[in-house]
């Protein structure tokens, strides 16, 4: 078993609270010391109560799914003798109402573009296999109810 920790800290300050016009800006502090400015999404809580420059939980969920997939992809590529030079993913999450009427992240689409070098380059079938294996092993993908789709270029 592994345990992961984060401290989420918010303070009201001098703002009123019961009028619902307080700042949603807060901070995530991770066990390794990283500090991340966080906030609600401006698409959910309008500015100025949200901080558009901060990471919102929905963005973090999409980034977590993408990052996890990438890390497993890199692992499997290296084990199979492929040299990866770059990996860029413009991941997109979609929030909408589910069948029960609740707003949920219904789909996360990963669009990785991978650059390789060296003598051995993956075929289209091998590249698909690397993404398949990464998806099957990704802790985040295996933890979510939402569909997570991987769309490498060319598909």
C-alpha positions in Angstrom: 0.0 0.0 0.0 1.1 3.5 -0.8 -0.2 6.7 0.8 -0.2 10.1 -0.9 -0.8 13.4 1.0 -1.7 16.9 0.1 -2.6 19.8 2.3 -5.3 22.1 1.0 -5.4 25.5 2.7 -8.0 28.3 2.3 -8.5 31.4 4.5 -11.4 33.8 4.3 -9.5 36.9 5.3 -11.5 40.1 5.6 -14.2 39.1 3.1 -17.8 38.6 3.9 -18.8 34.9 3.6 -22.5 34.5 3.7 -23.1 36.6 0.6 -21.2 33.9 -1.4 -18.8 36.4 -2.9 -15.7 35.2 -1.2 -12.5 34.2 -2.9 -12.1 30.6 -3.8 -8.4 30.9 -4.2 -6.4 28.5 -2.0 -3.2 26.5 -2.0 -2.2 22.9 -2.5 0.9 21.9 -0.6 2.3 18.5 -1.4 4.4 16.2 0.7 7.6 16.9 -1.3 7.2 20.7 -0.7 5.6 21.8 -4.0 3.1 24.6 -3.6 0.4 25.1 -6.2 -2.0 28.0 -6.4 -5.5 26.6 -6.7 -9.0 27.9 -7.2 -12.4 27.0 -8.4 -12.8 27.1 -12.2 -14.0 30.5 -13.5 -16.4 28.6 -15.6 -18.1 27.4 -12.4 -17.5 30.3 -10.0 -17.2 33.6 -11.9 -14.3 36.0 -11.5 -13.3 37.7 -9.2 -14.3 34.9 -6.8 -12.1 32.5 -8.8 -8.5 32.9 -9.8 -8.1 32.1 -13.5 -4.3 31.8 -13.2 -4.6 29.0 -10.5 -5.1 25.3 -11.1 -8.7 24.2 -10.6 -9.6 20.6 -9.4 -11.0 19.7 -12.8 -7.8 20.7 -14.6 -5.8 18.8 -12.0 -7.9 15.7 -12.7 -7.3 15.9 -16.4 -3.6 16.6 -15.9 -3.3 13.6 -13.4 -4.8 11.2 -15.9 -2.5 12.5 -18.7 0.6 12.5 -16.5 -0.1 8.9 -15.2 -0.6 7.7 -18.8 2.6 9.4 -19.9 4.7 7.9 -17.1 3.6 4.4 -17.9 4.1 5.0 -21.6 7.7 6.1 -21.0 8.3 3.0 -18.8 7.0 0.6 -21.4 8.7 2.3 -24.3 12.1 2.1 -22.5 11.6 -1.5 -21.6 10.9 -2.3 -25.3 14.1 -0.5 -26.4 12.5 2.7 -27.9 14.1 6.0 -27.2 11.6 8.7 -26.5 12.8 12.3 -27.0 9.5 14.1 -26.3 6.0 13.6 -25.2 3.4 16.3 -25.4 -0.3 15.8 -24.6 -3.0 18.3 -25.0 -5.5 16.5 -22.8 -9.2 17.6 -22.7 -11.8 16.8 -20.0 -15.5 17.1 -20.6 -17.9 17.8 -17.7 -21.6 17.4 -18.3 -24.6 15.9 -16.6 -24.7 12.1 -16.3 -27.8 9.9 -16.4 -28.5 10.8 -12.8 -28.5 14.5 -13.5 -25.2 15.1 -11.6 -22.4 17.1 -13.2 -19.4 14.8 -13.6 -16.3 14.5 -15.7 -17.7 12.1 -18.3 -14.7 11.9 -20.6 -11.0 12.6 -20.7 -9.3 12.5 -24.1 -5.6 12.2 -24.2 -3.9 13.4 -27.5 -0.2 12.4 -27.0 2.4 13.3 -29.6 5.5 11.3 -29.1 8.9 12.0 -30.6 11.4 9.1 -30.9 15.0 8.8 -31.9 17.5 6.0 -32.3 17.7 3.1 -34.6 14.5 1.4 -33.4 11.2 3.3 -33.9 7.8 1.8 -33.0 5.5 0.7 -35.8 1.9 2.0 -35.7 0.9 -1.3 -34.1 3.7 -1.1 -31.5 2.8 2.5 -30.7 -0.8 1.5 -30.2 0.3 -1.3 -28.0 2.4 1.1 -25.9 -0.6 3.3 -25.4 -2.8 0.3 -24.6 -0.4 -1.0 -22.0 0.0 2.5 -20.5 -3.8 2.9 -20.2 -4.3 -0.5 -18.8 -1.7 0.1 -16.0 -2.4 3.8 -15.2 -3.4 4.1 -11.6 -5.6 7.1 -12.3 -7.4 5.6 -15.3 -8.1 2.5 -13.2 -9.5 4.7 -10.4 -12.0 6.8 -12.3 -15.5 6.0 -13.5 -15.2 8.4 -16.4 -14.2 7.2 -19.8 -10.6 8.0 -20.6 -9.8 7.9 -24.3 -6.3 8.0 -25.9 -6.1 9.5 -29.4 -2.5 9.5 -30.6 -2.0 11.5 -33.9 -2.9 9.6 -37.0 -6.0 7.9 -35.6 
